[in-house]
Amino acid sequence: MGVSLRRIIALGVRIADDLAATSAAEAAAPGWPGFREEDWGSLSRVGIERWSADAIFVEALARHAFEVIVSRERAGGAGRVAPGRATV
């Protein structure tokens, strides 16, 4: 694995946070929206190839983080990651 686990986790959380923030109107709809092309670009820039084991791991992590963020926001809690906490 060429990318550190810490960086992979930060990238997954950042993508989830971005998706939760940009899809606030769609957040009421159930389900994971999936990666956007810009998310695949972020993965590529750090050396993670599409459909590789690392990419699958990042997507699973991001999906879980997205669901946690959205459920916390629906419950009235602070669901979003604090600025600067999920940097890559």
C-alpha positions as CSV (number, residue, x, y, z in Angstrom):
1,M,0.0,0.0,0.0
2,G,1.6,3.2,-1.2
3,V,-0.7,5.6,0.7
4,S,-0.7,5.7,4.5
5,L,-3.8,4.5,6.4
6,R,-4.0,7.8,8.1
7,R,-4.2,9.6,4.8
8,I,-6.7,7.1,3.4
9,I,-9.0,7.6,6.4
10,A,-8.7,11.4,6.2
11,L,-9.6,11.3,2.5
12,G,-12.6,9.1,3.2
13,V,-13.9,11.4,5.9
14,R,-13.3,14.5,3.9
15,I,-15.2,13.1,0.9
16,A,-18.1,12.1,3.2
17,D,-18.2,15.5,4.8
18,D,-18.2,17.2,1.4
19,L,-21.0,15.0,0.1
20,A,-23.1,15.6,3.3
21,A,-22.5,19.4,2.9
22,T,-23.2,19.6,-0.8
23,S,-26.2,17.2,-0.8
24,A,-28.1,18.7,2.1
25,A,-31.3,18.9,0.0
26,E,-30.8,15.3,-1.1
27,A,-29.8,14.1,2.4
28,A,-33.4,13.5,3.2
29,A,-33.4,10.8,0.5
30,P,-32.1,7.5,1.9
31,G,-28.8,6.1,0.7
32,W,-25.3,6.8,-0.2
33,P,-25.0,9.1,-3.2
34,G,-21.7,7.5,-4.3
35,F,-18.4,9.1,-5.4
36,R,-18.5,12.0,-7.8
37,E,-15.8,12.4,-10.5
38,E,-14.0,15.0,-8.4
39,D,-13.8,12.4,-5.6
40,W,-12.2,9.9,-8.0
41,G,-9.8,12.7,-9.0
42,S,-8.9,13.2,-5.3
43,L,-8.2,9.5,-5.0
44,S,-6.1,9.5,-8.2
45,R,-4.0,12.5,-7.0
46,V,-2.8,10.6,-4.0
47,G,-2.1,7.4,-5.9
48,I,-5.3,5.4,-5.4
49,E,-6.5,3.8,-8.6
50,R,-10.2,3.4,-9.3
51,W,-11.5,0.0,-8.2
52,S,-8.3,-0.9,-6.4
53,A,-8.5,-2.4,-2.9
54,D,-7.6,1.0,-1.4
55,A,-10.4,2.7,-3.4
56,I,-12.9,0.1,-2.2
57,F,-11.8,0.7,1.4
58,V,-12.0,4.5,1.1
59,E,-15.5,4.2,-0.4
60,A,-16.7,1.9,2.4
61,L,-15.2,4.2,5.0
62,A,-16.7,7.3,3.3
63,R,-20.1,5.7,3.0
64,H,-20.2,4.9,6.7
65,A,-18.9,8.3,7.7
66,F,-21.6,9.9,5.4
67,E,-24.3,7.9,7.0
68,V,-23.1,8.9,10.5
69,I,-22.9,12.6,9.6
70,V,-26.3,12.7,8.0
71,S,-28.0,10.8,10.9
72,R,-26.4,13.1,13.4
73,E,-27.6,16.2,11.5
74,R,-31.1,14.7,11.3
75,A,-31.1,14.2,15.1
76,G,-30.1,17.8,15.6
77,G,-26.5,17.2,16.5
78,A,-23.3,18.5,15.0
79,G,-22.7,16.0,12.3
80,R,-20.1,17.7,10.2
81,V,-16.4,17.4,10.7
82,A,-14.8,20.4,12.3
83,P,-12.9,22.5,9.8
84,G,-9.4,21.4,9.4
85,R,-10.0,18.1,11.1
86,A,-10.2,15.9,8.0
87,T,-7.5,17.3,5.9
88,V,-5.5,15.1,3.5
